[in-house]
Amino acid sequence: AMTQSILCIFFSNIECLFTDFKVPSDLQVSLIRPYLYEKTRSLLSYLDPTRSASSVETEKFLLHEFQLSSQIYLNRFNTLKCKSDETFVLFCARLNSLLDYYLDS
């Protein structure tokens, strides 16, 4: 569950960074791959090489592999709690990411 939550937030943040810095699409997957967990990187070896060059396709594949659906996003949004060492800004960012993923799915 932790990997799934982190994956959602990671892709949400990385999309903003790619847009802000105008990162070319052909470099995006190469830039994010080193920051993925080993298990996540190994899953990418099952993705068709023509699809793995696209960050959008990579994201879709990983979210599918981790079985992240609209119902799971909604449940996580409704049950998310602020951690004791977490600022409200960070908590709101996590809530916002889950809501965005729910609406996108």
HELIX and SHEET records of a PDB file:
HELIX    1   1 MET A    2  ASP A   20  1                                  19    
HELIX    2   2 SER A   25  ILE A   32  1                                   8    
HELIX    3   3 ARG A   33  TYR A   35  5                                   3    
HELIX    4   4 GLU A   38  LEU A   44  1                                   7    
HELIX    5   5 PRO A   49  SER A   52  1                                   4    
HELIX    6   6 SER A   55  GLU A   65  1                                  11    
HELIX    7   7 SER A   70  THR A   79  1                                  10    
HELIX    8   8 PHE A   88  ASP A  104  1                                  17    
END                                                                             
